[in-house]
């Protein structure tokens, strides 16, 4: 009886709230668009994403160097997330919620998801490495600041605390992108980016891309940190970022929108590359 009453109260025919359906459709459609990008497009948007998040790292280091406050520096870091948002670039940890919504509704294939994830991750790191070289050549006085910050990550033992920080980093970034898809207002999306940046950087959560740029900058400035140490930290951080983004945010949203998932799966052909009529 409650489902019938909900249909009477809402403007849509599906057994979910109108705003939930609208947000779901925006998320699914953008996720499908990302999944159908060419390899060239994935690489280029990933390179831009790595460089643009570097703007946030540069702002973070500037404030941290002057104030020694990670909380204030975290607010400054949001510059990078705003740049990624408004420039329509791509970060690997943004690619958990939206593409998976496209995948489960049969808008694209598993191979396309793998292409997006692998291409974005590698190109984010390459773009970030290049940008951080420029930053450290331009601001050599930040050497001690960035080395101390980088060591917070590479010197951390693989422990329950490190795993939890990585899970929280992944879930925070994924929830931020989910919040941004819940509104059509650029102003509100910017507020979500500021909140996400504050939590990620201000609390020094473990984030595979953001913190890799800090480690890269430390290596380039001559710190006694090796690429092997970075890889050791990165290898588990990226896994638990994915766990946080997928399990704590995406899977629960898919479960909440089960009726919509089933509806759109029934409307689409099994071949993800076929024309979809809705």
FIMI-329057 format. One record per residue (C-alpha): chain; x, y, z. Coordinates in Angstrom, 3 decimals. Example, Ala and Ser with C-alpha at 12.3 -4.5 7.8 and 13.67 -1.06 7.14 Angstrom:
<recs>
> chain	c1	c2	c3
> A	12.300	-4.500	7.800
> A	13.670	-1.060	7.140
</recs>
This chain:
<recs>
> chain	c1	c2	c3
> A	0.000	0.000	0.000
> A	2.839	2.417	0.800
> A	4.302	1.971	-2.716
> A	0.950	2.849	-4.310
> A	0.678	5.917	-2.086
> A	4.215	7.002	-3.008
> A	3.317	6.862	-6.701
> A	0.296	9.067	-5.980
> A	2.415	11.629	-4.134
> A	5.291	11.807	-6.649
> A	5.461	12.911	-10.273
> A	7.083	9.693	-11.518
> A	5.751	6.169	-11.954
> A	8.685	4.290	-10.459
> A	8.570	3.219	-6.772
> A	11.258	5.735	-5.731
> A	11.284	9.424	-4.908
> A	11.401	11.827	-7.864
> A	14.653	13.491	-6.773
> A	16.291	10.072	-6.336
> A	15.327	9.079	-9.867
> A	16.660	12.336	-11.315
> A	19.979	11.994	-9.463
> A	20.251	8.343	-10.473
> A	19.708	9.160	-14.147
> A	22.294	11.970	-14.105
> A	24.817	9.689	-12.434
> A	24.122	6.768	-14.759
> A	24.318	8.873	-17.914
> A	27.561	10.611	-16.950
> A	29.037	7.290	-15.851
> A	28.119	5.760	-19.224
> A	29.663	8.713	-21.066
> A	32.923	8.247	-19.174
> A	32.954	4.516	-19.872
> A	32.513	5.063	-23.613
> A	35.434	7.470	-23.921
> A	38.226	6.519	-26.301
> A	41.625	5.563	-24.927
> A	42.992	8.911	-26.137
> A	40.244	10.798	-24.297
> A	40.769	8.785	-21.108
> A	44.509	9.470	-21.148
> A	44.174	13.189	-21.872
> A	41.492	13.831	-19.240
> A	43.548	11.789	-16.767
> A	46.676	13.833	-17.488
> A	44.735	17.037	-16.966
> A	43.268	15.618	-13.757
> A	46.722	14.845	-12.375
> A	48.002	18.306	-13.225
> A	44.918	20.128	-11.984
> A	44.873	18.329	-8.655
> A	48.478	19.509	-8.511
> A	47.123	23.049	-8.259
> A	45.511	21.991	-5.005
> A	48.759	20.436	-3.787
> A	50.604	23.670	-4.619
> A	48.051	25.697	-2.643
> A	48.234	23.170	0.199
> A	52.020	23.444	0.424
> A	51.950	27.237	0.281
> A	49.552	27.501	3.235
> A	51.208	24.691	5.193
> A	54.637	26.303	4.738
> A	53.390	29.644	6.083
> A	51.033	28.455	8.830
> A	52.117	24.898	9.754
> A	48.382	24.098	9.945
> A	47.127	21.047	8.068
> A	43.518	22.144	8.592
> A	44.035	25.514	6.898
> A	46.126	23.859	4.194
> A	43.273	21.391	3.636
> A	40.926	24.264	2.836
> A	43.477	25.614	0.349
> A	43.783	22.185	-1.293
> A	40.144	22.386	-2.383
> A	41.390	24.660	-5.205
> A	42.502	21.481	-6.962
> A	39.159	19.711	-6.582
> A	37.342	22.803	-7.849
> A	39.660	22.888	-10.881
> A	38.974	19.221	-11.645
> A	35.237	19.804	-11.267
> A	34.906	22.892	-13.429
> A	37.466	21.818	-16.036
> A	35.734	18.412	-16.406
> A	38.952	16.481	-15.844
> A	39.221	13.040	-14.260
> A	40.594	11.590	-11.041
> A	40.847	7.844	-10.511
> A	38.981	7.924	-7.192
> A	36.087	9.809	-8.802
> A	35.548	6.781	-11.036
> A	33.938	4.450	-8.510
> A	30.360	5.652	-8.187
> A	29.351	7.021	-11.591
> A	30.942	4.421	-13.897
> A	29.710	1.553	-11.736
> A	26.184	2.936	-12.011
> A	26.651	2.874	-15.776
> A	27.973	-0.672	-15.602
> A	25.242	-2.232	-13.450
> A	22.542	-0.719	-15.688
> A	24.258	-2.303	-18.733
> A	25.238	1.006	-20.314
> A	28.802	-0.270	-20.816
> A	30.991	-3.347	-20.400
> A	33.458	-4.535	-17.767
> A	36.275	-4.081	-20.304
> A	35.345	-0.414	-20.693
> A	35.404	0.001	-16.909
> A	38.883	-1.539	-16.755
> A	40.071	0.751	-19.551
> A	38.757	3.805	-17.695
> A	40.241	2.813	-14.347
> A	43.668	1.779	-15.629
> A	44.005	4.674	-18.072
> A	42.921	7.300	-15.569
> A	45.108	5.968	-12.757
> A	48.300	5.845	-14.820
> A	47.725	9.193	-16.536
> A	46.858	10.883	-13.206
> A	50.220	9.778	-11.840
> A	52.132	10.856	-14.950
> A	50.443	14.261	-15.049
> A	51.009	14.682	-11.330
> A	54.703	13.805	-11.602
> A	55.239	16.420	-14.330
> A	53.336	19.122	-12.469
> A	55.139	18.475	-9.187
> A	58.511	18.807	-10.938
> A	57.457	22.296	-12.004
> A	56.256	23.137	-8.493
> A	59.435	22.022	-6.776
> A	61.634	23.886	-9.264
> A	59.553	27.004	-8.720
> A	59.400	26.779	-4.915
> A	62.560	25.060	-3.624
> A	61.985	26.670	-0.218
> A	59.151	24.172	0.341
> A	61.577	21.238	0.420
> A	61.430	20.626	4.186
> A	57.662	21.088	4.292
> A	56.947	18.585	1.541
> A	59.435	16.021	2.861
> A	57.855	16.080	6.306
> A	54.392	15.744	4.774
> A	55.433	12.916	2.449
> A	56.991	10.963	5.294
> A	53.635	10.931	7.080
> A	52.571	8.512	4.357
> A	55.643	6.518	3.284
> A	56.825	5.950	6.866
> A	53.405	4.754	8.025
> A	53.415	1.003	8.758
> A	50.832	-1.228	7.128
> A	48.404	-1.370	10.029
> A	44.728	-1.165	10.847
> A	45.069	2.608	11.181
> A	46.619	2.935	7.703
> A	43.925	0.728	6.180
> A	41.174	2.774	7.826
> A	42.721	6.056	6.652
> A	42.786	4.689	3.076
> A	39.189	3.438	3.288
> A	38.091	6.835	4.610
> A	40.039	8.598	1.854
> A	38.299	6.601	-0.858
> A	34.841	6.917	0.644
> A	35.240	10.667	1.220
> A	36.196	11.343	-2.399
> A	33.446	9.102	-3.774
> A	30.815	10.639	-1.495
> A	31.947	14.097	-2.607
> A	31.292	13.210	-6.263
> A	27.946	11.660	-5.270
> A	27.005	14.917	-3.531
> A	27.950	16.905	-6.622
> A	25.688	14.742	-8.791
> A	22.820	15.392	-6.375
> A	22.511	19.022	-7.486
> A	22.544	21.057	-10.685
> A	24.001	24.127	-8.929
> A	27.692	24.782	-9.607
> A	27.832	26.787	-6.385
> A	26.709	23.817	-4.303
> A	29.148	21.563	-6.159
> A	31.980	23.925	-5.265
> A	30.919	23.787	-1.600
> A	31.077	19.971	-1.774
> A	34.581	20.222	-3.274
> A	35.730	22.506	-0.447
> A	34.311	20.096	2.143
> A	35.967	17.131	0.453
> A	39.317	18.907	0.189
> A	39.220	19.916	3.841
> A	38.565	16.348	4.983
> A	41.054	14.681	2.636
> A	44.008	17.003	3.179
> A	43.180	18.647	6.474
> A	42.860	15.284	8.244
> A	45.693	13.717	6.172
> A	43.576	10.804	4.998
> A	45.374	8.361	2.706
> A	44.517	9.140	-0.923
> A	46.382	7.317	-3.678
> A	46.611	10.227	-6.134
> A	46.770	13.303	-3.910
> A	49.378	11.909	-1.545
> A	51.407	10.401	-4.394
> A	51.921	13.931	-5.702
> A	53.278	14.985	-2.315
> A	55.647	12.009	-2.319
> A	56.697	12.724	-5.915
> A	57.511	16.311	-5.004
> A	59.605	15.173	-2.047
> A	61.544	12.724	-4.236
> A	62.149	15.408	-6.872
> A	63.403	17.862	-4.256
> A	66.067	15.422	-3.075
> A	64.420	13.803	-0.043
> A	65.724	10.372	0.963
> A	62.572	8.637	-0.272
> A	62.680	6.016	-3.022
> A	60.105	5.095	-5.650
> A	60.012	1.635	-4.070
> A	58.900	3.163	-0.764
> A	56.201	5.075	-2.631
> A	55.081	1.917	-4.453
> A	54.905	-0.029	-1.190
> A	52.573	2.596	0.292
> A	50.634	3.131	-2.941
> A	49.931	-0.572	-3.556
> A	47.704	-0.979	-0.504
> A	46.362	2.571	-0.417
> A	44.844	2.356	-3.901
> A	43.174	-0.967	-3.024
> A	41.590	0.340	0.160
> A	40.608	3.623	-1.514
> A	38.608	1.434	-3.905
> A	37.130	-0.544	-1.009
> A	35.994	2.669	0.675
> A	34.540	4.193	-2.477
> A	32.849	1.049	-3.746
> A	31.694	-0.702	-0.569
> A	30.863	2.229	1.720
> A	29.315	4.492	-0.923
> A	28.583	2.909	-4.302
> A	27.206	-0.504	-3.310
> A	24.871	1.043	-0.751
> A	23.594	3.544	-3.341
> A	23.016	0.740	-5.821
> A	21.089	-1.198	-3.177
> A	19.042	1.919	-2.349
> A	18.216	2.347	-6.058
> A	17.570	-1.337	-6.800
> A	14.261	-0.632	-8.544
> A	15.926	1.860	-10.884
> A	18.795	-0.503	-11.624
> A	16.351	-3.258	-12.577
> A	14.238	-0.854	-14.633
> A	17.140	0.412	-16.743
> A	18.657	-3.041	-17.156
> A	15.359	-4.209	-18.619
> A	15.343	-1.267	-21.032
> A	18.828	-1.905	-22.432
> A	20.140	-4.656	-24.718
> A	22.733	-7.136	-23.388
> A	25.364	-5.692	-25.742
> A	26.607	-2.516	-24.102
> A	27.734	-1.087	-27.458
> A	24.283	-1.389	-29.052
> A	21.983	1.595	-29.449
> A	19.893	2.110	-26.314
> A	16.320	3.286	-26.673
> A	14.751	4.746	-23.556
</recs>
